[in-house]
Structures are given as C-alpha cells and as structure tokens.
C-alpha cells in the first residue's frame, strides 16, 4: 500500500486549490470565432497564417467561397484527409460558412518565400506554365483562372501565393489520384491530369518562390474568362 | 448474398397481388407520417441507411465489422431496389423479428435486437413515413464478409444466443416518464448496441446490459451507463443529461466520437419530454455508491515522475482552456476534474481526444461548438502518456496511469 503514498500525497497537494477554483467556475469560454476555431491552430496557425509544416496550408485571406467548398468537401468525404474529415464530420453548413468567412477575413503577414532550391530551368518551366500554359498539351495557364496576380477570384478560386512547394505538389497529386475532388465538372482534376511529374514540380517550385503581395486581393466574381468550366466556381 | 435477387422476385410477386396494391394505395394520415418521421429520427435510421453524400435512405454505407464489410440497404419506397413493395406487416416483421419478407435472416448490424421492443403502432408510423420519402433506384451492394461469416445461416446461432424477441412491456411500478425513457433507450434508441460489451461473436449480453465496451473497428470506448465510475449518470442532474443528449454539451461534459453522430443525427431532434424521459431512465440505471479507488500497476517513483512531467505539459498546453485545476469553462471547455469519461478503466477515449482533438456536433442548441485541437503532431507518445496520466489522477480523479505504448497504438486508430 505504501508504494502509493507519494501519489496520494501529490493528489492531496493538487486537491487543495479545488474549492477556490470551483467557486469561480462561472467563467465561460470566449464567445468568439477565434476561440471556436482554436482546434485549427496547431496545423494552420492561430490566425490561419500556416505553420512551419509545409503540408498544412495558410487559410487566411483565401476567398470565403473557396474555404467553404473545402470545408464541405472535407465534411462529406469528397476531399480526403482523415484528421480534417474527422473534425468536421458533424458540423452544419451554416457553421462551416461562418468558419470560412472568418479565415477569409484575416490578414496576418505572409512568410518570406523560401529561396528556391530548384534549377533556373525548372523555375522557368514553372513560370511558363503558370503564365502561358502549355498549348501543345492542352494545359491552360494558372493565371487564366487564378488571376494575372495569382490572387484568386471570388467566390471559389484561391490565390496561389504564400503556399509551400510541398503543399502545392501534394494537392496536384491529390487531384490526379482522386483523394481531392471538387464538384463536377472538376476542372482542377482535368488540369492536374494533364501535368507530368516534372510539370508539377516546376509549377510548385515557381509558385512557392514568388513573394506574396502585401495586401492580397481577389479578382471580382466573373471578371476572368475561364477556359474551363468548374463546378466549384458557378458562372 | 442472394437477398437482392430473391427480394426482387418476392417484390414482383407481391406487386401483382391485390392485397399489397390496396395497402399501398391507402394514403396514411399526415399526423401518422409526421410521427413516423419523428420516430425514424429517434431510431437514427438515417445514420446507417444514408451513404456519405448519398441519397437519403438509399443505403450503400459501408459498415466495417470484425467479420467483413456490410453495406446498408436501400429503405426508400422504390419498388425494385428499395422497400416499396413491402407491406406494413413485413416491415414490422423486419423490425420486430429481424427477418426479410422472404423469411431470410437479417444481419444483426441492423439493431433488430433493440427494435424488437418497438410497438406495432410505432412501427406502422415509421413505415408510413418511409413510404413518403423520395424513392431512389439504387441496387443494394452485396456484403463483403469473410468465410465463414458470409454464410447467413450462422445468424441462426447468433439469434439463439443473443436475440430475445418481444415488444416493450411497461413496468407498472414505475412512472410513465421512466417507462417512456426505458422504451426509447432500449428500443428505438438502441443505446445498448454500443454501451453493452460486445463479445467475440458480435453479440451483446443481456446480463451485462449497459456496462460499456470497446466499439469494434472504431477504437472508441462506449462507457458503462450503469457504473458511476464511468458514465453512470447518478451524479448528473436531469438538466445536465438533457443538455448532453440534445445540445451535445453540458456542465459535466461534451459528446465526442461516435456519440457525436448520435446527437447530430438523432437526439437533437427529439422533443423535451422524450429527452427528459430518457434522462430519467438513464439516471436510474446508475448504480449508487462512491466510485472505488483506482489501483495502479506503475511503480510509485515512476508514476510520480510521470505526473510531474504530465503537469508541465498540462500547464503549457491544456490549462488555458481546461483551467489550472481542471475546472474547465463549461459547457464549451469541459471540466476535467471529476469528469468520468477521463477516469474510466479504459483510457482509450482520453488518449484519443488528446491525439485527435474533436468538435462536439453542431446542434440547434449549440450551433457553433468550440473545438479541441489535435495534439498528435505536437506531443510524443511519452508526452501523451504523461499528460493523460496527469488528468486521470489529478484533482481527485481516480483513473489509472497510461503508458506510452497505449498512446502509440491509438495513433493508428481509424479517424473517420
């Protein structure tokens, strides 16, 4: 029995402040969105600014419609990532919309772009696809839908700057292999399937090497003539 | 495996018979349909009979069991692929006795062992409601069971051991409220499917009803509803139990894991009287008496080191929401001191909450829940073990210490 004594003693010590604490337990959790979405912070940062883990994206400042589409897709299993699928499984459309609007409204500073480790040729190939596409292989330029400044277009098209190469190539891979899907017609699934492994690497390298704008802004809804129909961006 | 084809054949025959035709044409009373919709909520039919992003009640949801994967069936009124040709007698036969219209045996993943208690009147109301939902033409997917479990006749053995047919009989010595609660909890609510230990044959034992158990394949522990040491609700007020069941959060704790699904799809839709009746019945299940002291197999020196390590992690990562002394900020940040769900014999749930975090369900009573962050990336197995040991034993909590190995094993638990 006495081998439990130190444990008992410790319990007795920590038990002392309980009464004091109980008398003031009327304190409520903050009634704010920031407190409600603290669960997102370990991976996405307290303000959606991202973390040092390159696979977890920045959320802040993306179009609310885009974020909402992703939250719904995770909840319903159309976009597969078990930790996200699990967290969102029993949330309503209304609440997911509020979460999307909250992160869309935040403007934490962008991280410095990582100095590119890839060769000039790889970066040049990436820049070519991003700005001009590859007509020979039917690949539209990224800028056609994501905007000349790559800031995205309301309501559903995200900006492409401020993301890390590992995340970008992970998403393009996700479309190719079906772990990330969007409402039909799934335009990014079509585009990603046209890219070679080297194209993916080049696009990710180029995009992640670009400095993010100090004040990110989206192109207004419908302002870009999109070369493809996208289920997630209603016309 | 041949259920679809035989069902189809039976369906075609029935469709030709005049008795069925008249049964189908008789329009049900709107009040009965509304009652049926409510009871279908109480039975949580939608949770299993609707696939992710699938059509409502069209089935096709894979249900992983230790014996293989079952696919739920289409219960829309489509005559070819759903239950459109079933009569109310046949529907009752399924609910009450676990048999298809052709006499075939239903796998007990369908909780007919609980639904057998549902009254004929309520079964007919659910039937009437299901006839009004949009028919969906979607063939049932064949089950994918391993040998020998793909042999349906094995169900006969299971039934002999675990199935007791019988409609609910009120206990005249108890209040009407208690009896209503008993009916909902034991019948449509089918709470015992998770909260009673499941043996190796996939059966739940009447003698251990509501004593809790690990839910197969999901790696969540469904706590005992009878022991105060677990989630026995003897210490909870009726109001707290009602909040927990309807809103998903309460002053004593929040729902998480598979119970979040039950609140989200079913309990939040029940009316005040029914949830209160369930609370009265559940509270009455609790066996009185103070919870016993925990005994630990860890040497004391090791456990005190573990505790001080755990406290340092708690103070850094947990105390800002759950409070320096585990008092929480209820209901949004649940209290940990005195929280039974943390002290249960099985440490599976507290370990998983630390690893995976979680949100209580969004309900009409709590539409924008506060979430708990996952710590799987941030904390090592040793750190998870230390902090869970700390919350299980601090502030008068009586749980046992957990090991890094237990924490590690649950990193691979299925999330979704």
Interface residues (C-beta under 8 A of the other chain):
Chain A: X3 X4 X5 X6 X7 X10 X11 X14 X15 X17 X18 X21 X22 X25 X27 X28 X29 X35 X36 X37 X38 X39 X40 X41 X42 X43 X53 X76 X77 X78 X82 X83 X85 X86 X87 X88 X89 X90 X91 X92 X94 X95 X98
Chain B: X52 X53 X260 X261 X263 X264 X296 X299 X300 X301 X303 X304 X307 X321 X323 X324 X325 X327 X328 X329 X330 X332 X333 X335 X337 X356 X357 X358 X359 X360 X361 X362 X367 X368 X369 X370 X371 X372 X373 X374 X375 X376 X377 X378 X393 X394 X395 X396 X414 X415 X416
